[in-house]
C-alpha cells in the first residue's frame, strides 16, 4: 500500500515536475508517485475490495503512466484526472479478464484520536449503512460518487475519467444521490 500522500503540487510545480519526469528525472517521478499513488490506491481498493489487488493495479497504473508520460499534454484537465483515467482503464481490463463484477468495501472512517466510544460506534454504523446503500447503485453511479466525493474531482474531471459528457455525469450523480437518500431513509 502506498504511503501517506504528499500535498498535491500547485499547477506550476506540477508542470515542472512533469517536465522533469518526461526527461527521466527519478526524483520528479518519485515525487509524482508519492503525491498521487495513495489516492489512486484508495480509489482502486474501494472498487475492487482487495488490498493486494489494489496494490498490483496501482503499480500497473504508474507503469502505464510512465510509458505514456512522453505523450501527456496539459489540456486543462489535471494530471490526477489523467492518472484516474488510467486507473479506471486498468480496473476495467482486470474485471474483463476476471469476468466478474467488482465489490465495494468502504474504507473505515478515520476518526480523531479523541473520539469517544459512542462516536466511533455511530460512525461505524453509518459507514456500514452507507456501504449497504452503495450496493444498490449501478457501477457508473458508484464510480461517480467515489470520484466526486472521495477523490474530490470536479464534474468535468469525472467526465474525463469516465469518458462521458459533463451533463451525463451530473445526471448520474443526481440519480445516485437520490437513490442513496432513498435507501438510507428506508433503513432509518
Phi, psi and omega per residue, in radians:
X1 nan 2.316 3.117
X2 -1.052 2.671 -3.128
X3 -1.250 -3.134 3.138
X4 -1.022 2.413 -3.068
X5 -1.189 2.569 2.969
X6 -1.496 2.809 3.079
X7 -1.105 2.408 3.126
X8 -1.144 2.394 3.136
X9 -1.216 2.703 3.056
X10 -1.246 3.044 -3.022
X11 -1.020 -0.721 -3.127
X12 -1.211 -0.765 3.103
X13 -1.088 -0.737 -3.136
X14 -1.076 -0.772 3.135
X15 -1.061 -0.725 3.113
X16 -1.155 -0.747 3.112
X17 -1.054 -0.779 -3.128
X18 -1.118 -0.760 3.117
X19 -1.048 -0.772 3.117
X20 -1.143 -0.729 3.137
X21 -1.099 -0.673 3.102
X22 -1.060 -0.511 3.125
X23 -1.521 0.042 3.088
X24 1.573 0.240 3.126
X25 -1.188 1.911 -3.076
X26 -1.112 -0.588 3.118
X27 -1.135 -0.700 3.130
X28 -1.188 -0.730 3.108
X29 -1.073 -0.777 3.128
X30 -1.088 -0.729 3.135
X31 -1.146 -0.719 3.081
X32 -1.070 -0.725 3.109
X33 -1.073 -0.845 -3.111
X34 -1.104 -0.555 3.133
X35 -1.275 -0.715 -2.936
X36 -1.909 -0.371 -3.085
X37 -1.067 -0.748 3.141
X38 -1.040 -0.690 3.113
X39 -1.186 -0.738 3.105
X40 -1.097 -0.778 3.127
X41 -1.052 -0.818 3.140
X42 -1.050 -0.734 3.111
X43 -1.071 -0.863 -3.114
X44 -1.156 -0.740 -3.137
X45 -1.070 -0.687 -3.136
X46 -1.230 -0.420 -3.137
X47 -1.533 -0.647 -3.038
X48 -1.715 -0.336 3.086
X49 1.211 0.374 -3.093
X50 -2.515 1.995 -3.051
X51 -1.146 -0.665 3.132
X52 -1.146 -0.743 3.105
X53 -1.140 -0.708 3.105
X54 -1.069 -0.702 3.065
X55 -1.029 -0.850 -3.124
X56 -1.080 -0.797 -3.132
X57 -1.145 -0.649 3.102
X58 -1.079 -0.744 3.092
X59 -1.065 -0.774 3.109
X60 -1.055 -0.693 3.133
X61 -1.032 -0.803 -3.078
X62 -1.312 -0.487 3.008
X63 -1.138 -0.818 3.112
X64 -1.095 -0.695 3.130
X65 -1.100 -0.756 3.109
X66 -1.096 -0.708 3.106
X67 -1.125 -0.650 -3.094
X68 -1.585 -0.130 -3.058
X69 -0.989 -0.700 3.126
X70 -1.020 -0.517 3.131
X71 -1.592 -0.068 -3.120
X72 -1.204 2.288 3.068
X73 -2.281 2.426 3.110
X74 -1.312 1.966 3.141
X75 -2.078 0.488 3.122
X76 1.585 -0.073 3.082
X77 -1.789 2.310 -3.104
X78 -1.045 2.630 3.070
X79 -0.950 -0.673 -3.134
X80 -1.080 -0.650 3.113
X81 -1.136 -0.649 3.083
X82 -1.080 -0.757 3.125
X83 -1.128 -0.736 3.126
X84 -1.143 -0.562 3.087
X85 -1.134 -0.751 3.085
X86 -1.098 -0.754 3.140
X87 -1.056 -0.788 3.119
X88 -1.038 -0.809 -3.133
X89 -1.097 -0.710 3.115
X90 -1.101 -0.759 -3.134
X91 -1.118 -0.792 3.121
X92 -1.068 -0.774 3.102
X93 -1.037 -0.755 3.133
X94 -1.045 -0.830 -3.099
X95 -1.243 -0.487 3.021
X96 -1.144 -0.734 3.110
X97 -1.141 -0.660 -3.108
X98 -1.469 -0.292 -3.135
X99 0.901 0.810 3.054
X100 -2.537 2.782 -3.114
X101 -1.510 2.432 3.127
X102 -1.183 2.612 3.058
X103 -1.817 2.829 -3.103
X104 -2.008 2.301 3.012
X105 -2.245 1.873 3.129
X106 -1.204 2.419 3.090
X107 -1.142 2.541 3.091
X108 -1.141 2.453 3.127
X109 -1.135 2.464 3.093
X110 -1.584 2.095 -3.101
X111 -1.889 2.610 3.087
X112 -1.083 2.653 -3.113
X113 -1.042 -0.395 -3.109
X114 -1.533 0.041 -3.110
X115 -1.121 2.351 3.115
X116 -1.403 2.948 -3.126
X117 -1.032 -0.734 3.137
X118 -1.036 -0.772 -3.129
X119 -1.143 -0.724 3.126
X120 -1.093 -0.822 -3.133
X121 -1.096 -0.808 3.140
X122 -1.045 -0.778 -3.137
X123 -1.126 -0.754 3.134
X124 -1.141 -0.665 3.094
X125 -1.126 -0.753 3.120
X126 -1.109 -0.724 3.120
X127 -1.115 -0.708 3.108
X128 -1.126 -0.727 3.127
X129 -1.113 -0.756 3.127
X130 -1.152 -0.730 3.101
X131 -1.032 -0.742 3.106
X132 -1.131 -0.735 3.132
X133 -1.137 -0.625 -3.139
X134 -1.129 -0.455 3.127
X135 -1.112 -0.409 -3.140
X136 -1.456 -0.050 -3.140
X137 -1.515 2.716 3.005
X138 -1.266 2.909 3.111
X139 -0.992 -0.799 -3.102
X140 -1.167 -0.718 3.093
X141 -1.073 -0.767 3.135
X142 -1.040 -0.791 -3.125
X143 -1.126 -0.728 3.113
X144 -1.054 -0.779 3.139
X145 -1.063 -0.792 3.133
X146 -1.101 -0.798 -3.109
X147 -1.199 -0.683 -3.110
X148 -1.302 -0.828 -2.942
X149 -1.836 -0.312 3.058
X150 -1.728 -0.889 3.134
X151 -1.393 -0.371 3.086
X152 1.386 0.437 -3.116
X153 -1.355 2.673 3.013
X154 -1.383 2.862 -3.109
X155 -0.969 -0.781 -3.086
X156 -1.200 -0.500 3.091
X157 -1.245 -0.709 3.074
X158 -1.110 -0.721 3.117
X159 -1.034 -0.714 3.108
X160 -1.116 -0.845 -3.116
X161 -1.052 -0.736 -3.068
X162 -1.557 -0.071 -3.119
X163 1.017 0.869 3.127
X164 -2.328 2.927 3.058
X165 -1.321 2.756 3.101
X166 -1.070 -0.673 3.129
X167 -1.107 -0.693 3.130
X168 -1.147 -0.692 3.123
X169 -1.156 -0.735 3.123
X170 -1.055 -0.723 3.133
X171 -1.172 -0.742 3.089
X172 -1.041 -0.741 -3.142
X173 -1.116 -0.805 3.137
X174 -1.051 -0.780 -3.141
X175 -1.158 -0.696 3.137
X176 -1.129 -0.787 -3.137
X177 -1.145 -0.677 3.101
X178 -1.112 -0.741 3.125
X179 -1.116 -0.746 3.116
X180 -1.097 -0.794 3.121
X181 -1.021 -0.801 -3.121
X182 -1.097 -0.810 -3.122
X183 -1.125 -0.777 -3.138
X184 -1.142 -0.707 3.132
X185 -1.109 -0.609 3.133
X186 -1.233 -0.467 -3.114
X187 -1.586 -0.211 3.134
X188 -1.374 nan nan
